[in-house]
Amino acid sequence: MADQTRAARAETVIDTDALRHNYAYLSALAAESEAATMAVVKADGYGHGAVEVARVALTAGVTWLGTAAIEEALELRAAGITAPLLCWLYPAEQDFTEAIAADIDLSVSSMAELTRVLAGAGATGRVARIHLKVDTGLSRNGAEPGRWRGLFEAAAKAQADGVLKVIGLWSHLASADEPASTATGQQYQIFLHAYRLAVELGLTPLCHLANSAATLLRDDLHFDLVRVGIAGYGLNPVPGHGGEHLRPAMTFRSSVARVKRVPAGTGVSYGLTWTAPVETSLALVPVGYADGVPRALSGRMDVQINGRRLPVVGRVCMDQIVVDCGEAEVAEGDEVILFGPGDQGEPTAQEWADKIGTIHYEIVTGMYRPRVKRSYRGRG
């Protein structure tokens, strides 16, 4: 008899004990370098739930939070989270008034952004808190080296005028997850030049450069603060080079909706790309690419039912997949694990990513979908 309390159409289950373990482990690594730890909870906590992840992280040694969008940061403040919080990516002409009023630190990488931050500070009557971002080689956001002096001087003047405070200086690494790459060392040296210029101009910012991979592999890059993203969720950014203590926190599961016995020669799913070679049992599972199962996994994935890995056959559809159960005992309502930590032999997000040529970041972040329920288990 299936356990009906576990049956779900489409659900991600987040293990808060795993989250707590990961953040405690990563924070301890940073603390060995006398650095603080920021948990990056953008993209709704990489699909794990930003508010819940933030709360867990703040019980496990994390003291800072980070988001990409201001809306994400405001959601955390609305939930009553008061920890230091940095936001760093905005559309052109972003109004910073609401963020400054909510005590959100803002990344500034251009004179135009600095001007708008000062306008927001004036509108609120509050001192804006900023982190100057410099481009050290990633070539995305961040001030180009030729613009550092002008930006730093303007920020230093505004700080002297009492309208803003320069909290940090930061950049982002391009290849820290490739241990053999020389780019990380080059970015480090460029960042040091930016820091020396900031000090020369009278600024005393805390420095942060390390992402998850650098937190694990490069303690020389920890500086004052590390920014932990994917590793906090238990997914290893540097497989084979560290991170073995991380515990994946997300399990994606569903349940069997229908079981049918079919004869040899029966075709399955759109295009009839798979045909049963012998008489077999098929299980219908009500999840598909609208729920985060990549269509590119058609004919290339397994699920776990009752402790057994079984192949998904035929094409992945928008709302459903079909599993070839053979002679395995499978009943309607049985739990189906699409991916999980891998401890019990189930598929993992890393396995999915490897099969379709992407990264596990994309897999778990893609689980933030309207039809997929999210629940939490753990001590709280």
Salt bridges, closest charged atoms under 4 A:
ASP3 OD2 - ARG6 NE 3.52
GLU11 OE1 - ARG253 NE 2.77
GLU11 OE2 - LYS373 NZ 3.95
ASP17 OD1 - ARG20 NH1 3.29
ASP17 OD1 - ARG379 NE 3.18
ASP44 OD2 - ARG374 NH2 2.62
ASP105 OD1 - ARG129 NE 2.53
ASP105 OD2 - HIS131 NE2 2.88
GLU144 OE1 - ARG147 NE 3.60
GLU153 OE2 - ARG149 NH1 3.81
ASP161 OD2 - LYS157 NZ 2.93
GLU200 OE2 - ARG149 NH2 3.17
ASP220 OD2 - ARG218 NH2 2.86
GLU279 OE2 - ARG261 NE 3.07
ASP291 OD1 - ARG9 NH2 2.71
ASP291 OD2 - ARG371 NH2 3.02
ASP302 OD2 - ARG309 NH2 3.31
ASP319 OD1 - ARG371 NH2 2.89
GLU327 OE2 - ARG261 NH2 2.70
GLU335 OE1 - ARG6 NH1 3.07
GLU335 OE2 - ARG253 NH1 2.88
GLU351 OE2 - ARG309 NH2 2.59
GLU351 OE2 - LYS355 NZ 3.42
